Amino acid sequence: MAASSSSSRKRVVLLGATGSIGENTLRVIAAHPDKLELVGIAARNNWEKLAVLARQFRVPQVAIFDEACFQAAKSSGAFPPGTRIVGGLAGLIELAQLPEADTVLVAVVGTIGLQPALAAIAAGKTLALASKEILVLAGKFIMAAARERGVKLLPVDSEHNAVFQCIEGHPSAGIARITLTASGGAFRDWPVERLAHVTPADAVKHPNWSMGPKITVDSATLANKGLELIEAQWLFGLRAEQCHAVLHPQSIVHCLVSFTDGAMLAQLCPPSMTFPLQHALLHPLRAPGVEAPLDLSQLLSLEFRPVDEGRFPMLRLAKQTMVAGGVAPAVYNAANEIAVSAFLEGRVPFLAIPQIVDKTLQAVANFEPTELAAVLEADARARRTARTFLR
Ligand code: MG
């Protein structure tokens, strides 16, 4: 790391520094010491790794969500002298509002990133969003707050980042539809009969991306794409019928944006998160990436196939929740989390995942939330309801 401090550097707070998005973010930051500076890092519980990163990147402020881990970190002596260590949700919120920060990247798993994301917006920070749950649960509140405060919201998920790149500079009235690509996951080419016998070990092998077990299962059921369509609807202010998905086994094209005049723009890059992360962190600047770009001197074939919603009911259910609005997308997300963890524990078969989600959506009454607390209550109710459907 270059130690020289230049005022032109963008100062970044990274919430979720120890996960796979965090690791890729650190690769981008390490590659651009003249453009990016890390001023705060946070994690749920892995304080040992935070201590290593605090040293390596000379990060002055650290937050640890889990109380016991926070206490252990404070008394460990593992952090460089002078490091400020804060704990709990309040600690994450404090980091999200650091006066010296320009950009806050939220990459913590689950709903713990919600309040810090809103805090970053309130403090006028540019918000780079990697956590899906934030927009699926609170899209209405996040987008309203960002509009009101006039802050830049940069999507980090590869497909949404790709849409952002394609539509930037285009009036929204000219956008006819967006199409997110889906690899189709681990069982794309399996006959439907075999899906009944999928094991957790089968489901966590993803052909193109290296990710955690939950999201890898979500990409096999296409729930991941369903959640991404919900996210896209909020991010880009689209109607449900404008958001589509297509199977694209190579994961090279990340989105296709169709304009009203019939033109279609696509974004292509290798399937690695360093590309969208660098775009979001340096925006609007372009600079050499940390990985090799696509090489068109090598054979490159790109295929697209329509999604069979009979084979991927989770996509159909997601679209239903987008039309229904209200808390339905939050209920979908909560029920899916319960069903996927039960599948990973070997308690329910793979094909039970969409059934549990469908039953939960039918059982939990939908309504239009007027405050975030109501969405969180619906989320908790959906989790309780989904658990009753685990047999
Ligand atoms: Mg994605």
Residues whose N, C-alpha, C, O or C-beta is under 5 A from the ligand:
A	BS01	MG	D157 S158 E159
